[in-house]
Amino acid sequence: MAKKGVNISLSSYDDIFTTEETRNDKKLEKVQNIPLSELHPFKNHPFKVIDDESMLRTVESVAQYGVLAPAIARPRADGGYELVSGHRRHHASELAGLETMPVIVRNLDDDAAVILMVDSNLQRETILPSERAFAYKMKLDAIKHQGERSDLTSRQLGEKFQTSIQLVANQAGESERQAQRYIRLTELIPELLSMVDEKKISFNPAVELSFLKPEEQKYFLEAMDMEQNVPSLSQAQRIKKLSQDGNCTVDTIQEIMAEVKKSELDKVTIKNDVLKKYFPKSYTPKQMQDTIIKLLEGWHKKRQQQMER
């Protein structure tokens, strides 16, 4: 009679010759000082790194104290590391003359890296509409791709009961509709999207204009330039209707953009170039305004006196 096989579990080399404390220590993420030259930006990173006043303060802090919060990066197949978070700290370190910066290296797949990159950068104080738009879209695409996989954890499987856009919106503290509207902005041509960032075109009209075909958006830019006018929400909605009806041309858009808005009927605008001719270069806008009001009050008083004679 054949004997039943006995399963014998052999201890690994690490189990025999290392302590539990050492084994646990290996599992912990460690901060490494990595040369700046080995750290590369995240592919299609939607967040801009700008040399503004905030960056100047960061550079001063890094020069004095070093980088206090380590960046997060993942190994690249062709060498070096891809930054997941810490692009501003990396740039500040370069400007401060540092050669290395503290980094936590993680092995992340593309989807996990995108989600972490977006979530860590959405903590910034100031985020441009274009940055938020592409960040939400990248995260949405990553979550959708994760939903197609079969190697998810129980927590991730539980999240499938929410739609991908609900996850993006909830985790960003937005309504689902608002998150969708931001993502719509990614359909704008670069010239129009820059105008949204620069606050030359308001958010709501920009969302409506995102439904125009790229060629129609170029027509709109041409008409806007000819009329030297920005669209109201009502105008943008009517231009969108022109596109839906197949009647969107430079002429039809220009006809709408040429209309005088109700809000402008009682508004007087004096361009800076005109005002600067009458004031010293050192005058601030507030000083110019105060001087104009003072002169107008004097003119008004003199006019009243003349009328009373």
Beta strands, then each sheet from edge to edge (+ up, - down):
strand 1: 31-35
strand 2: 39-40
strand 3: 71-75
strand 4: 81-85
strand 5: 100-105
sheet 1: 1+ 5- 3- 4+ 2+
end
